[in-house]
Amino acid sequence: MLSQRCATAIAHSNIALIKYWGKQPRPGNFPAVPSLSLTLDGLFTRTKVEFDASLDEDELWLDEKQVTGAQLDRVKRLLDSVRESASLELRARVGSANNFPTASGLASSASGFAALALAATHAAGLNWPTHAVSALARASSASAARSLFGGWVALDKDANAAEPVFPENAWDVALVIAVTDKGPKAIGSTEGMNRCSQTSSVYPTWLEQGPLLFNQARRALEQWDLPALGQAMEASTWLMHATMLAAQPALVYLAPATLEIIKTVREQRSAGLPAYFTTDAGPHVKVLTLASHAKQVCDLLRGLRGVNEVIVCRPGPDARIESTTAQGGPA
């Protein structure tokens, strides 16, 4: 009987161009609105899951630091689902590392739980199709469902799993990220979404307009229409932040540097640069442009006050297994 099962997976971060913000008031962690995202080649999480008979409890190590509390509890719930499906009783040691700032608005939970779901199922010996792993990841982090797939990805509000729309090589674009404050955000996304759904007077408008913006963006993407996609993307961004600002107390993720970057992008677009911005629950700004203009956008952002780093990303690949091992012995 196997006493140790191990798998390592890599999943890439995804940035929602049409936002998911808020959850449905029913079990299962379903998003309140549909979302459309782009998986990024430059940002990824590597996660190793070891089911080990020598462990009495599950362990979580993030960027080489042991983690307890609520973060560990979320990981345990996913592992429990895997153990139940695999008829497995072994505890697990999870080691995860990001090549980008954690919990700062760059979708580390998306790539993190996608990598965890893929590594855990393989370590447990489950040969699940990608859609089933996506559904498992969604139950922990809705945006993680999208990081199982490369390229352009949709997640409908009632879908169990994300849906690949176009592969990574379908359109020669770049997403240029202006990193401002690298520290973790004061209010996590889950807490922020709950506050908005419970207290924001703009939230009903968000629920009404979100699906319309999603449909507008999908049509634009199918026609490779960057201006139309960018318009829908920016409208989704502003409406999400309006929902946050109307919460009680208000959620303010935008920093002075964020607004300065947005102002500059809009000015340069008026001058002919094909560039459109989005921000998430954090101060960083992501700028979508054609790949041929990526260097121009990169140079523009590097010259702005408050920008600590600029990362140029292209559409990224599917999540993948890097390695698997199994050892025998008494379990």
C-alpha positions as CSV (number, residue, x, y, z in Angstrom):
1,M,0.0,0.0,0.0
2,L,1.3,3.4,-0.9
3,S,2.5,5.5,2.0
4,Q,3.5,8.6,0.1
5,R,2.0,10.2,-3.1
6,C,3.4,13.4,-4.5
7,A,2.7,15.7,-7.4
8,T,3.9,19.1,-8.4
9,A,1.8,21.4,-10.7
10,I,2.3,24.8,-12.3
11,A,-0.7,27.1,-12.9
12,H,-0.6,30.6,-14.3
13,S,-2.3,33.7,-13.0
14,N,-5.2,35.0,-14.9
15,I,-6.5,38.6,-15.0
16,A,-10.3,39.1,-15.4
17,L,-10.9,41.7,-18.2
18,I,-14.6,41.4,-17.4
19,K,-14.8,41.2,-13.7
20,Y,-16.1,38.6,-11.2
21,W,-17.0,40.4,-8.0
22,G,-19.5,38.9,-5.6
23,K,-20.9,35.5,-4.9
24,Q,-24.4,34.0,-5.4
25,P,-26.3,33.5,-2.1
26,R,-26.3,29.7,-2.4
27,P,-23.8,26.9,-1.5
28,G,-21.0,26.0,-3.8
29,N,-19.0,29.3,-4.3
30,F,-20.7,30.4,-7.5
31,P,-19.9,33.9,-8.8
32,A,-22.6,36.5,-9.0
33,V,-21.7,37.5,-12.6
34,P,-19.9,35.9,-15.5
35,S,-16.3,36.8,-16.2
36,L,-13.8,36.8,-19.1
37,S,-10.1,36.5,-18.4
38,L,-6.7,36.2,-20.0
39,T,-4.2,33.7,-18.6
40,L,-0.7,35.1,-18.4
41,D,2.6,33.5,-19.3
42,G,4.8,35.6,-16.9
43,L,3.0,35.0,-13.6
44,F,2.7,31.5,-12.1
45,T,2.4,29.4,-9.0
46,R,4.3,26.1,-8.4
47,T,2.6,23.8,-5.9
48,K,3.7,20.5,-4.5
49,V,1.3,18.2,-2.7
50,E,2.6,15.2,-0.7
51,F,0.2,12.8,0.8
52,D,2.3,11.3,3.5
53,A,1.5,8.6,6.1
54,S,3.9,10.2,8.6
55,L,1.8,13.3,8.9
56,D,-0.9,13.7,11.6
57,E,-2.3,17.0,10.2
58,D,-2.3,18.8,6.9
59,E,0.5,21.4,6.5
60,L,0.7,24.5,4.3
61,W,3.9,26.3,3.3
62,L,3.6,29.4,1.2
63,D,6.8,31.0,-0.1
64,E,8.7,28.8,2.4
65,K,6.8,30.1,5.4
66,Q,4.3,27.9,7.3
67,V,0.7,29.1,7.1
68,T,-2.1,28.4,9.6
69,G,-5.6,29.7,10.2
70,A,-8.1,30.6,7.5
71,Q,-5.7,30.0,4.6
72,L,-4.9,26.5,5.8
73,D,-8.6,25.8,6.4
74,R,-9.4,26.7,2.7
75,V,-6.7,24.3,1.6
76,K,-7.9,21.6,3.9
77,R,-11.4,21.8,2.4
78,L,-10.1,21.2,-1.1
79,L,-7.9,18.3,0.2
80,D,-10.8,16.8,2.0
81,S,-12.8,16.8,-1.3
82,V,-9.9,15.0,-3.0
83,R,-9.5,12.5,-0.2
84,E,-13.2,11.7,-0.3
85,S,-13.1,11.1,-4.1
86,A,-9.9,9.0,-3.9
87,S,-10.9,7.0,-0.8
88,L,-7.7,8.3,0.7
89,E,-7.0,9.0,4.4
90,L,-3.4,10.3,4.3
91,R,-2.7,13.9,5.4
92,A,-0.9,16.2,3.1
93,R,2.0,18.7,3.1
94,V,1.4,21.5,0.6
95,G,4.3,23.7,-0.5
96,S,3.5,26.6,-2.8
97,A,5.5,29.5,-4.2
98,N,4.6,32.4,-6.5
99,N,7.0,34.2,-8.8
100,F,5.1,37.4,-8.1
101,P,3.7,39.3,-5.1
102,T,1.1,37.3,-3.1
103,A,-2.3,38.7,-2.2
104,S,-1.6,42.1,-3.7
105,G,-4.2,42.1,-6.6
106,L,-2.3,40.0,-9.1
107,A,-4.6,36.9,-8.8
108,S,-2.3,34.7,-6.7
109,S,-5.3,32.9,-5.3
110,A,-6.4,32.0,-8.8
111,S,-3.1,30.4,-9.8
112,G,-2.6,29.0,-6.3
113,F,-5.8,27.1,-6.0
114,A,-5.6,25.9,-9.6
115,A,-2.1,24.5,-9.0
116,L,-3.3,23.0,-5.7
117,A,-6.3,21.3,-7.3
118,L,-4.3,19.9,-10.2
119,A,-1.4,18.7,-7.9
120,A,-3.7,17.2,-5.3
121,T,-5.8,15.2,-7.7
122,H,-2.7,13.8,-9.4
123,A,-1.0,13.0,-6.1
124,A,-4.2,11.2,-5.0
125,G,-4.2,9.1,-8.2
126,L,-7.3,10.7,-9.7
127,N,-7.2,10.9,-13.5
128,W,-9.8,13.7,-13.8
129,P,-10.4,15.7,-17.0
130,T,-9.4,19.4,-16.8
131,H,-13.1,20.5,-16.5
132,A,-13.5,18.4,-13.3
133,V,-10.3,19.9,-11.8
134,S,-11.5,23.4,-12.8
135,A,-14.8,22.7,-10.9
136,L,-12.8,21.6,-7.8
137,A,-10.7,24.7,-7.9
138,R,-13.8,26.9,-8.4
139,A,-15.3,25.6,-5.1
140,S,-12.3,27.2,-3.3
141,S,-11.7,30.3,-5.5
142,A,-13.9,31.1,-8.4
143,S,-11.2,32.8,-10.3
144,A,-9.0,29.7,-9.9
145,A,-11.4,27.8,-12.2
146,R,-10.1,29.9,-15.1
147,S,-6.4,29.3,-14.4
148,L,-6.7,25.6,-15.4
149,F,-6.9,26.8,-19.0
150,G,-4.6,28.9,-21.1
151,G,-5.5,31.9,-23.3
152,W,-8.9,33.5,-23.1
153,V,-11.3,31.9,-20.6
154,A,-14.9,32.4,-19.6
155,L,-16.6,31.5,-16.3
156,D,-20.4,31.7,-16.4
157,K,-22.1,32.5,-13.1
158,D,-23.9,29.1,-13.0
159,A,-21.2,26.9,-14.5
160,N,-19.4,24.3,-12.5
161,A,-16.2,24.8,-14.5
162,A,-14.5,27.5,-16.6
163,E,-14.7,27.3,-20.4
164,P,-11.7,27.9,-22.7
165,V,-12.7,30.5,-25.4
166,F,-9.6,31.0,-27.5
167,P,-6.1,29.4,-27.1
168,E,-3.0,31.4,-26.1
169,N,-1.8,31.9,-29.7
170,A,-5.1,33.1,-31.1
171,W,-4.3,36.9,-30.8
172,D,-1.0,38.6,-30.7
173,V,-1.6,40.8,-27.6
174,A,0.3,41.7,-24.4
175,L,-0.8,42.6,-20.9
176,V,1.6,45.0,-19.4
177,I,1.4,45.2,-15.6
178,A,2.5,48.3,-13.6
179,V,3.3,47.0,-10.1
180,T,2.9,49.7,-7.5
181,D,2.7,48.6,-3.8
182,K,3.9,45.0,-3.5
183,G,2.5,44.5,0.0
184,P,-0.7,42.4,0.7
185,K,-3.9,44.3,0.6
186,A,-5.6,45.3,3.8
187,I,-9.0,43.7,2.9
188,G,-9.0,40.4,1.1
189,S,-11.2,39.8,-1.9
190,T,-13.6,37.4,-0.2
191,E,-14.2,39.8,2.6
192,G,-14.5,42.7,0.2
193,M,-17.1,40.9,-2.0
194,N,-19.2,40.0,1.0
195,R,-19.1,43.7,2.2
196,C,-20.2,44.9,-1.2
197,S,-23.0,42.4,-1.6
198,Q,-24.4,43.3,1.8
199,T,-23.9,47.1,2.0
200,S,-23.2,48.6,-1.4
201,S,-26.1,50.6,-3.0
202,V,-24.4,50.1,-6.4
203,Y,-24.3,46.3,-6.1
204,P,-27.7,45.7,-7.8
205,T,-26.5,47.7,-10.8
206,W,-23.4,45.6,-10.9
207,L,-25.5,42.4,-11.0
208,E,-27.5,43.9,-13.9
209,Q,-24.7,45.3,-16.0
210,G,-22.1,42.6,-15.4
211,P,-23.7,40.1,-17.8
212,L,-24.2,42.8,-20.5
213,L,-20.5,43.8,-20.4
214,F,-19.5,40.1,-20.5
215,N,-21.6,39.6,-23.7
216,Q,-20.2,42.8,-25.2
217,A,-16.6,41.7,-24.5
218,R,-17.2,38.2,-26.0
219,R,-18.5,39.7,-29.2
220,A,-15.5,42.0,-29.4
221,L,-13.1,39.1,-28.8
222,E,-14.7,37.0,-31.5
223,Q,-14.1,39.9,-33.9
224,W,-10.6,40.7,-32.6
225,D,-11.8,44.2,-31.9
226,L,-9.4,45.7,-29.4
227,P,-11.2,49.1,-29.0
228,A,-14.6,47.4,-28.3
229,L,-13.0,44.9,-25.9
230,G,-11.1,47.7,-24.2
231,Q,-14.2,49.7,-23.8
232,A,-16.1,46.9,-22.1
233,M,-13.0,46.0,-20.0
234,E,-12.7,49.6,-18.7
235,A,-16.4,49.8,-18.0
236,S,-16.3,46.6,-16.0
237,T,-13.3,48.0,-14.0
238,W,-15.0,51.3,-13.2
239,L,-18.3,49.7,-12.2
240,M,-16.6,47.2,-9.9
241,H,-14.7,50.0,-8.1
242,A,-17.9,52.1,-7.9
243,T,-19.5,49.1,-6.2
244,M,-16.6,49.0,-3.7
245,L,-16.6,52.7,-3.1
246,A,-20.3,52.6,-2.3
247,A,-19.9,49.9,0.3
248,Q,-20.1,50.7,4.0
249,P,-17.3,51.3,5.0
250,A,-16.0,52.0,1.5
251,L,-13.4,49.7,0.0
252,V,-10.6,51.7,-1.6
253,Y,-8.1,49.6,-3.5
254,L,-6.9,52.4,-5.9
255,A,-3.8,54.3,-4.9
256,P,-2.6,57.7,-6.1
257,A,-0.2,55.9,-8.4
258,T,-3.1,53.8,-9.8
259,L,-5.0,56.9,-10.9
260,E,-1.9,58.6,-12.4
261,I,-1.2,55.5,-14.5
262,I,-4.8,55.4,-15.7
263,K,-4.7,59.1,-16.6
264,T,-1.6,58.6,-18.6
265,V,-2.9,55.6,-20.5
266,R,-6.1,57.5,-21.4
267,E,-4.1,60.5,-22.6
268,Q,-1.8,58.3,-24.7
269,R,-4.7,56.4,-26.2
270,S,-6.2,59.8,-27.3
271,A,-2.9,60.3,-29.0
272,G,-3.1,57.0,-30.9
273,L,-1.7,54.3,-28.6
274,P,-3.9,51.2,-28.6
275,A,-3.9,50.6,-24.9
276,Y,-6.7,49.9,-22.4
277,F,-6.5,49.5,-18.6
278,T,-7.9,47.4,-15.9
279,T,-7.4,47.1,-12.2
280,D,-8.5,44.5,-9.6
281,A,-8.8,44.5,-5.8
282,G,-5.3,46.0,-5.5
283,P,-3.4,49.1,-6.7
284,H,-1.7,47.6,-9.7
285,V,-2.7,48.5,-13.3
286,K,-2.8,46.1,-16.2
287,V,-2.7,47.5,-19.7
288,L,-4.0,45.5,-22.6
289,T,-2.3,46.3,-26.0
290,L,-1.3,44.8,-29.2
291,A,2.1,42.9,-28.9
292,S,3.6,45.3,-31.4
293,H,3.0,48.1,-28.9
294,A,4.1,46.3,-25.8
295,K,7.5,48.0,-25.6
296,Q,6.0,51.4,-26.1
297,V,3.6,50.8,-23.2
298,C,6.3,49.3,-21.1
299,D,8.5,52.4,-21.6
300,L,5.6,54.7,-20.8
301,L,4.8,53.0,-17.5
302,R,8.4,52.7,-16.3
303,G,8.6,56.5,-16.4
304,L,5.7,57.1,-14.1
305,R,6.0,58.0,-10.4
306,G,4.9,55.2,-8.1
307,V,5.6,52.3,-10.5
308,N,8.1,49.9,-8.8
309,E,8.2,47.3,-11.6
310,V,6.8,46.7,-15.0
311,I,6.0,43.1,-16.2
312,V,5.2,42.3,-19.8
313,C,3.0,39.2,-20.1
314,R,1.7,37.4,-23.1
315,P,-1.2,35.0,-23.2
316,G,-0.2,32.0,-21.1
317,P,-0.6,28.2,-21.3
318,D,-2.8,25.6,-19.5
319,A,-1.9,24.5,-16.0
320,R,0.3,21.4,-16.1
321,I,1.8,18.7,-14.0
322,E,5.5,19.0,-13.6
323,S,6.2,15.7,-11.8
324,T,4.6,12.9,-9.9
325,T,6.0,10.2,-7.6
326,A,4.7,7.4,-5.4
327,Q,6.4,5.3,-2.7
328,G,5.3,2.1,-1.1
329,G,5.4,1.0,2.5
330,P,3.0,0.7,5.4
331,A,0.3,3.3,5.3
